[in-house]
Amino acid sequence: MASFKDNVESELLTVLPKDPREVRAFLSAAAKQGGYIHIVGRRRNLVFGLSSYAECLAVVELLKTMYPTEFEISAEHVKAGMKRGSTAFSVSVPTGFAAQAVEDLALAEGGIPSFARETRRTAESYLKGLFLVCGSVYVPSSEGDEEKREGYHFEFAVDGDDYAAELAALLEKEGVHAKVSERGALRLVYLKDKEEILSVLAVLGLAESVLKLKSIIDERETANSINRVTICEAANLDKTYAAASRRLMEIGAIEESVGLESLTPALRDTANARMEYPQASLSELAEILGVSKSCLNHRLRKLAQIAEEKGGAE
């Protein structure tokens, strides 16, 4: 069963940019955080590191709108590190176009390039490219999930304090309030608030994921509400039974010491009713006796007082 993160990543590949400026912004982000220059002899290739073959095809499709050449897709078995045992995919821009791509995508510059900030759509395309290579999103685990997680979480894992601060500012401009923290050598630009995560998914143009997350939130909150009500009801029942048990012990003490016949008719009726209906709530017991709850409380306090007095006398 696909996780929410898997569904988000799949949907992202269906909302790729088409305008040349937006394509450039997307590829710039993907190369900035997920790319590197591979040098072998005189060959210098710009390589995009990616997570799946589908992502490779998507990046090749965008690259072909900028460069009239063929692009190599590679798959390599990871032998070490956190991703050991998985498959790493990559797309290579050949030597003849690599230098031009580095210039076009502003990879030699620091930070987020100005062309990615030109319009709201170029900014959103930049964020899409960034999410492709270094973004993650998680929701609380459901029963049967292999990976157990608590809470809601969205993040970009990027290089450098300055870049992380720029990214947080770009998100702020889009109405998304992100925080920054460290994870080893990386900087996390992250969100934990459900509404903020909904906002950033909307910024990325992921309408289906927004609806899915809303559904998950509604289901979780309904379940949590039911759990809270159940816990409160159980706690109230525990209190009711505990109070009833104390009253029964008090009535038993009176019966053993002076007998219930020594009580006034009203108190005797109350004692007998409490023994006959040990699990009844105060409201139910008051209704059985045909008195107000206030009157019943007064009688029970009187019985408690008599029990204490007789017990103390003994």
C-alpha positions as CSV (number, residue, x, y, z in Angstrom):
1,M,0.0,0.0,0.0
2,A,1.5,3.4,-1.1
3,S,2.2,5.9,1.7
4,F,0.9,9.5,1.7
5,K,4.5,10.5,0.8
6,D,4.5,8.2,-2.2
7,N,1.2,9.6,-3.4
8,V,2.5,13.1,-3.1
9,E,5.6,12.3,-5.1
10,S,3.6,10.6,-7.8
11,E,1.2,13.5,-8.1
12,L,4.1,16.0,-8.4
13,L,5.2,14.3,-11.6
14,T,1.7,15.1,-13.1
15,V,2.0,18.9,-12.4
16,L,5.3,19.6,-14.1
17,P,5.8,23.1,-15.5
18,K,5.5,23.9,-19.2
19,D,6.4,27.5,-19.5
20,P,10.2,27.8,-20.4
21,R,10.8,30.2,-17.4
22,E,9.1,27.8,-15.0
23,V,11.0,24.8,-16.5
24,R,14.2,26.6,-15.9
25,A,13.3,27.4,-12.3
26,F,12.3,23.8,-11.7
27,L,15.5,22.3,-13.1
28,S,17.6,24.9,-11.3
29,A,16.3,23.8,-7.9
30,A,16.6,20.1,-8.8
31,A,20.2,20.6,-9.9
32,K,21.1,22.9,-7.0
33,Q,20.2,20.4,-4.3
34,G,20.2,17.1,-6.1
35,G,22.9,17.6,-8.8
36,Y,26.7,17.4,-9.2
37,I,29.4,17.7,-11.8
38,H,30.8,14.3,-12.8
39,I,34.3,14.5,-14.2
40,V,36.0,11.7,-16.1
41,G,39.1,12.8,-18.1
42,R,37.9,15.6,-20.3
43,R,34.3,14.7,-19.9
44,R,32.2,16.9,-17.6
45,N,28.6,15.9,-17.1
46,L,25.9,17.6,-15.1
47,V,24.2,14.8,-13.2
48,F,20.8,15.0,-11.5
49,G,20.5,12.5,-8.6
50,L,16.9,11.1,-8.4
51,S,14.9,8.5,-6.5
52,S,13.0,6.7,-9.3
53,Y,13.0,5.9,-13.0
54,A,9.7,7.9,-13.3
55,E,11.5,11.0,-11.9
56,C,14.3,10.5,-14.4
57,L,11.8,10.5,-17.3
58,A,10.2,13.6,-16.0
59,V,13.5,15.5,-15.7
60,V,14.6,14.3,-19.2
61,E,11.3,15.6,-20.6
62,L,12.0,19.0,-19.2
63,L,15.6,19.0,-20.2
64,K,14.7,18.3,-23.8
65,T,12.7,21.5,-23.9
66,M,16.0,23.4,-23.3
67,Y,18.7,21.2,-25.0
68,P,18.5,19.3,-28.3
69,T,20.4,16.2,-27.2
70,E,20.0,12.8,-25.7
71,F,20.3,12.2,-22.0
72,E,21.6,9.2,-20.2
73,I,19.5,7.5,-17.4
74,S,21.5,5.4,-15.0
75,A,20.5,3.1,-12.1
76,E,23.0,2.0,-9.5
77,H,22.7,-0.3,-6.5
78,V,23.5,1.5,-3.3
79,K,26.1,-0.5,-1.3
80,A,26.6,1.8,1.7
81,G,25.1,4.5,3.8
82,M,21.5,5.1,5.0
83,K,20.1,4.1,1.6
84,R,22.1,0.8,1.4
85,G,20.2,-1.8,-0.6
86,S,18.1,0.7,-2.5
87,T,18.6,1.8,-6.1
88,A,19.9,5.3,-7.0
89,F,18.9,6.8,-10.3
90,S,20.4,9.6,-12.2
91,V,20.1,11.7,-15.4
92,S,23.3,13.0,-17.1
93,V,23.5,16.1,-19.2
94,P,26.3,15.3,-21.8
95,T,29.6,17.2,-21.9
96,G,28.5,19.3,-24.9
97,F,25.6,20.9,-23.0
98,A,26.8,20.6,-19.4
99,A,28.6,23.9,-19.2
100,Q,25.6,25.7,-20.8
101,A,23.2,24.0,-18.3
102,V,25.4,25.1,-15.4
103,E,25.2,28.7,-16.6
104,D,21.5,28.6,-17.6
105,L,20.5,27.1,-14.2
106,A,22.7,29.5,-12.3
107,L,24.4,26.7,-10.5
108,A,27.7,28.6,-9.9
109,E,25.7,31.3,-8.0
110,G,24.9,31.0,-4.4
111,G,21.4,30.9,-3.1
112,I,18.1,31.0,-5.0
113,P,18.5,32.6,-8.5
114,S,16.7,35.8,-9.3
115,F,14.9,34.3,-12.2
116,A,13.2,31.8,-9.8
117,R,11.7,34.8,-8.0
118,E,10.4,36.6,-11.1
119,T,6.8,35.5,-10.7
120,R,4.7,33.5,-8.3
121,R,4.6,30.7,-10.9
122,T,8.4,30.6,-11.3
123,A,8.8,30.5,-7.5
124,E,6.3,27.7,-7.2
125,S,8.1,25.8,-10.0
126,Y,11.3,26.2,-8.1
127,L,9.7,24.7,-5.0
128,K,8.4,21.8,-7.0
129,G,11.9,21.0,-8.3
130,L,13.3,21.3,-4.8
131,F,10.7,19.0,-3.4
132,L,11.5,16.4,-6.1
133,V,15.1,16.0,-4.9
134,C,15.1,16.9,-1.2
135,G,11.5,17.1,0.0
136,S,9.5,14.8,2.3
137,V,6.1,14.8,3.8
138,Y,4.6,12.4,6.5
139,V,1.4,11.9,8.3
140,P,0.6,9.9,11.5
141,S,0.9,6.2,10.9
142,S,-2.3,4.1,10.3
143,E,-2.7,0.5,11.4
144,G,-0.7,-1.7,9.1
145,D,1.8,1.0,8.0
146,E,5.4,-0.4,7.8
147,E,6.9,2.9,8.8
148,K,5.6,4.2,12.2
149,R,5.4,7.9,12.5
150,E,3.7,10.3,14.9
151,G,2.4,13.7,13.9
152,Y,2.5,15.7,10.7
153,H,5.8,16.7,9.1
154,F,6.9,18.4,5.9
155,E,10.5,19.3,5.1
156,F,13.1,20.3,2.6
157,A,16.6,19.0,3.5
158,V,19.1,21.5,2.0
159,D,22.7,22.5,2.2
160,G,23.8,25.7,4.0
161,D,22.4,28.1,6.6
162,D,22.1,31.0,4.1
163,Y,20.3,28.8,1.5
164,A,17.9,27.5,4.2
165,A,17.1,31.1,5.3
166,E,16.5,32.1,1.7
167,L,14.2,29.2,1.2
168,A,12.2,29.9,4.4
169,A,11.8,33.5,3.2
170,L,10.6,32.3,-0.2
171,L,8.0,30.1,1.5
172,E,7.0,33.0,3.7
173,K,6.3,35.1,0.6
174,E,4.0,32.3,-0.5
175,G,2.2,32.4,2.8
176,V,3.9,29.4,4.4
177,H,5.6,29.9,7.7
178,A,8.5,27.4,7.9
179,K,11.0,26.8,10.7
180,V,14.7,25.9,10.2
181,S,16.7,23.3,12.2
182,E,19.8,21.2,11.7
183,R,20.2,17.5,10.9
184,G,23.9,16.7,10.7
185,A,25.4,18.6,7.8
186,L,22.0,19.4,6.4
187,R,19.5,22.2,7.2
188,L,15.9,21.3,7.5
189,V,13.3,23.9,6.4
190,Y,10.2,22.2,7.9
191,L,6.5,22.4,8.9
192,K,4.6,20.5,11.6
193,D,1.4,22.4,11.6
194,K,-1.4,20.7,9.6
195,E,-2.7,23.9,8.1
196,E,0.7,25.0,7.0
197,I,1.3,21.6,5.3
198,L,-2.0,21.9,3.5
199,S,-0.8,25.4,2.4
200,V,2.5,24.2,1.0
201,L,0.9,21.3,-0.8
202,A,-1.5,23.8,-2.4
203,V,1.5,26.0,-3.4
204,L,3.0,23.0,-5.1
205,G,-0.2,22.6,-7.1
206,L,-1.0,19.2,-5.5
207,A,-4.8,19.4,-5.4
208,E,-5.3,15.6,-4.9
209,S,-2.8,15.5,-2.0
210,V,-4.5,18.5,-0.3
211,L,-7.9,16.7,-0.4
212,K,-6.3,13.5,0.8
213,L,-4.6,15.2,3.7
214,K,-7.8,17.0,4.7
215,S,-9.5,13.6,4.7
216,I,-6.7,12.1,6.9
217,I,-6.9,15.1,9.3
218,D,-10.7,14.8,9.6
219,E,-10.5,11.0,10.2
220,R,-7.8,11.4,12.8
221,E,-9.5,14.3,14.6
222,T,-12.8,12.4,14.7
223,A,-11.1,9.3,16.1
224,N,-9.2,11.4,18.7
225,S,-12.4,13.1,19.7
226,I,-14.1,9.7,20.1
227,N,-11.1,8.5,22.2
228,R,-11.3,11.6,24.4
229,V,-15.0,11.1,25.0
230,T,-14.5,7.4,25.7
231,I,-11.7,8.2,28.2
232,C,-13.8,10.8,29.9
233,E,-16.8,8.6,30.1
234,A,-14.6,5.8,31.6
235,A,-13.1,8.2,34.1
236,N,-16.6,9.4,35.1
237,L,-17.8,5.8,35.5
238,D,-14.8,5.0,37.6
239,K,-15.6,8.0,39.9
240,T,-19.2,6.9,40.1
241,Y,-18.4,3.3,41.0
242,A,-15.8,4.5,43.5
243,A,-18.2,6.9,45.2
244,A,-20.9,4.2,45.2
245,S,-18.5,1.7,46.8
246,R,-17.7,4.1,49.6
247,R,-21.4,4.7,50.3
248,L,-22.0,0.9,50.4
249,M,-19.2,0.5,52.9
250,E,-20.6,3.3,55.1
251,I,-24.1,1.7,54.9
252,G,-22.5,-1.7,55.8
253,A,-20.8,-0.1,58.8
254,I,-24.1,1.4,60.1
255,E,-25.9,-1.9,59.6
256,E,-23.2,-3.8,61.6
257,S,-23.0,-1.2,64.4
258,V,-26.6,0.0,65.1
259,G,-28.7,-1.5,62.3
260,L,-30.5,0.3,59.5
261,E,-33.7,0.2,61.7
262,S,-32.2,3.0,63.8
263,L,-32.2,5.4,60.8
264,T,-35.0,7.8,60.0
265,P,-37.3,6.5,57.2
266,A,-35.8,8.8,54.6
267,L,-32.2,7.7,55.4
268,R,-33.3,4.0,55.6
269,D,-35.0,4.3,52.2
270,T,-31.8,5.9,50.8
271,A,-29.6,3.2,52.2
272,N,-31.7,0.4,50.9
273,A,-31.9,2.0,47.4
274,R,-28.1,2.4,47.3
275,M,-27.7,-1.3,48.2
276,E,-30.3,-2.4,45.7
277,Y,-28.9,-0.3,42.8
278,P,-25.1,-0.2,43.5
279,Q,-24.2,0.9,40.0
280,A,-26.8,3.7,39.6
281,S,-25.5,7.2,39.2
282,L,-26.6,9.9,41.6
283,S,-29.1,11.2,39.1
284,E,-30.5,7.8,38.6
285,L,-30.7,7.1,42.3
286,A,-32.4,10.4,42.9
287,E,-35.0,9.6,40.3
288,I,-35.6,6.1,41.9
289,L,-36.2,7.7,45.3
290,G,-38.3,10.5,43.8
291,V,-36.1,13.3,45.3
292,S,-33.8,16.0,44.0
293,K,-30.1,15.3,43.5
294,S,-29.4,18.0,46.1
295,C,-31.6,16.2,48.6
296,L,-30.0,12.8,47.8
297,N,-26.5,14.3,48.4
298,H,-27.6,15.7,51.7
299,R,-28.9,12.2,52.8
300,L,-25.7,10.5,51.6
301,R,-23.6,13.0,53.6
302,K,-25.7,12.3,56.6
303,L,-25.2,8.5,56.2
304,A,-21.5,9.1,55.9
305,Q,-21.5,11.2,59.1
306,I,-23.4,8.5,61.0
307,A,-21.0,5.8,59.8
308,E,-18.0,7.9,60.9
309,E,-19.6,8.6,64.3
310,K,-20.5,5.0,65.0
311,G,-17.2,3.7,63.7
312,G,-15.3,6.2,65.9
313,A,-17.4,5.3,68.9
314,E,-16.4,1.7,68.5
